[in-house]
């Protein structure tokens, strides 16, 4: 954990099965106070069940959930100082925006003056001043999301849970809404835990990403660490694209850093590899260089351009080194460089320094 | 050319329901209204024509006798009241039994819901009279219900249920229950589970969730179920006849008697109009109230 302070939420050994299907396997997670943590995974990875277990909507079979020093694993949803923003936003259609926001305050019988003050504060916070009398159906998707957010934030939750917050929004809106959500979180300082299947969303918004697979958290760390130093092949390929080199350490190679692949490539790693054992090295497409002459980087392979897709700022290329191997390469379309007019069938060199390689379990 | 033919087809399609309503709703109502003002006669049909032309004289034979009887005779006023009270209690009973039933079906696992709905309406595929007679067997003094209560020791001698107003209410609630449960279920089933979860998440206890979310959002089902039960229940005459006593004579039974036994068609027609009025007026008020409520806050 990056911070030394006690976590606001500590989960230990949480398990849950639905019938014979185990959805969560002894999940443990520490959420630092005031952070945005993203639970990132494909559908069926258990991320939503974990969120619902924290919210109290799903009862775990085993394990503990300690919120701000208090065990809440057995408490019903209405007794937890945790609130959830639903994927559908779940706004009450028969209530106005202001009454939606005041719902939780009414449920806990907050005095009228306090209620009105908090609703006004929340409307202001999410920039919906003057829309309090509207009905949810009269709002745009982005406005509805902000009502759902305000409805949770007036409760001053210890932790706010967000279930796929961008799923109901148009793609074009998402980047702006992500920035806005982060801005609001920074202002109120509430700990956010969000569930998403979108790696870009997780990396853009979160301070920490917990990558989930088959009911387990497979890696937890800041987005940069999870992306740059994935600890498993699953994490490496779930967050972006990675080119893998599997093979055997070459005995007698300089400092034991050589790896020989089955298709006859010789790859040099930055650190010594386990002697005479199987090893796996990965390199991200954007960490490679593409040139018409040898690149002079620690690793350099000649190949033929097989696919090119030009995307404005970037060009994605697939280069075939031999019948058994392709490499995915991303190049930035800057004004410098020799890649202008990359054509299918062109002979090129793909190069990358040993430091660009990450060691993965063999 | 093509357009003209299409529009003629459109006219025709509008004409069909219009003609249907005219032939089977407007004309019969007008006929009943006219019948209510006829004078009775010892003939077939047992009424005098409204207008006659005898010996060169035109004569009008209209009478307000039916109106006068219905609005003054305690028998008829009492029967109207019994009908309204019974229908209201039946509606209340159906709501008290039907709402939890519909809620339970709507919250059951999705693949079992259709089965439960089928099980609920299955008895209604058999003849209504058979089911009514089955109830007579169940609730009579020597029937299984009294035997059970005696065996358990709750009572020491059979309590009379059959031929009491309670029996009428029991069998009416039973008979009309599906009319309440089905629209109620249709609304409750569409109630998004997310809304209930969100309410609980915001700190609302189950009863508060029910009162502030479930109930307001299921009001349309509640209203249509109540109307579907109340309207036919007011005119019910078979059930009071079978399991009730003289106290439970409802206006539907009186109407039947006046028409078929006393052959007093104008009085029967007046009773029919009175029943219609009693039903249409509250329905209009309810509708107005409901639309204004839907527009404003619930």
Interface residues (C-beta under 8 A of the other chain):
Chain A: X55 X56 X57 X76 X77 X78 X79 X82 X83 X84 X86 X87 X88 X90 X92 X93 X94 X95 X96 X99 X103 X104 X106 X107 X108 X151 X152 X155
Chain B: X192 X194 X195 X197 X198 X199 X200 X201 X202 X203 X204 X205 X208 X212 X213 X216 X217 X297 X298
